[in-house]
């Protein structure tokens, strides 16, 4: 009897077909929070520590670069080895990075750490998050697909994306609630939760969890995956770039174009960014229930992005901006879900980590493309950010009709 109870507990990550393990979904929410809470903390801390806006941006850009470079590596490793251990390593790596960044804030703000040391330390420590934290999403998607092999692919990928988005959307709010205890407090709490979640993941992992269903030849495996899904990598890069532009440019557009009093402008900025994130999660949740074909999601999402961007360009006022950003969020949510699902369905179950890693790498590059290729020209061409979003959306809408597809894309 005791052995049976133990086996039932350890089979949590090998859930019965048709449902995903709650511990996996909860871990994604926790790590999503840990990924974005620094966005709310670093601007305030940087002013107190004498860092420039360019230095603060460099901290995030370097992490994004590492995230892009290492995501495919972790995805392939997850396919070949124990995916549970890759997931736990990513969570512990993120926890270590956040804990160390919190300690830097703690000592520097109290004068125990020279301010000139802060920038190189933050670059290094946030870089650790980019290297190790990038293991979470690819390994989680591979584990989820192997845990519920008979569940529709769109529902699995949508559940993973939605839990991650809920976490990343909650990160800045999580930081705001705890910052009264100290600038480092949100980072310390997040690190503790991530370590606890990693421990639960390892404790619930059954013997052999995450092992591949069918072995993938090691030589040329990465080249094979990229050759099959490169159109989807290009589309997810375009979608990720559009998402980054919206996140980075919206505040400037509201401050510079809407002629609002400062207090109201900051309130509108908060509402606008929350709308994008909330509508993205809501649209993905609806798509999971309705399960439309993946290519239809790609086309509809990209068209929504393009149309909303054109509306903002033509009618730059708050009554158009907020509804248009809500539509943009919906388009980003279902568009990225459609792209990920269509790419996943072209590859075997044993290649899902590699697929997820390749797509995560391309999406992460979008933040760098936006930061280096679009936003530096904002003051010269104020319409450039949303013009770029419109062009990217239109391009993905066209490409989605030409991309390779498998019949029954909403099926396993």
Buried (B, 14 or more C-beta within 10 A) or exposed (E): EEEEEEEEEBBBBBBEEEEBBEBBBBBBBBBBBBBBBBBBBBEEBBEEBEBEEEBBBBBBBBBBBBBBBBBBBBBBBBBBBBBBBBBBBBBBBBBBBBBBBBBBBBBBBEEEBEEEEBBEBBBBBBBBBBBBBBBBBBBBBBBBBBBBEEBBBBBBBBBBBBBBBBBBBBBBBBBEEBBEEBBBBBBBBBBEBBBBBBEBBBEBBBEEBBBBBEEBEEEEBBEBBBEBBBBBBBBBBBBBBBBBBBBBBBBBBBBEBBEBEEEEBBEBBEBBBBBBBBBBBBBBBBBBEEBBBBBBBBBBBBBBBBBBBBBBBEEBEBEBBBBBBBBBBBBBBBBBBBBBBBBBBBBEBBBBBBBBBBBBBBBBBBBBBBBEEBBEEBEEEBBBBBBBBBBBBBBBBEBBEEBEBEEEBBEB
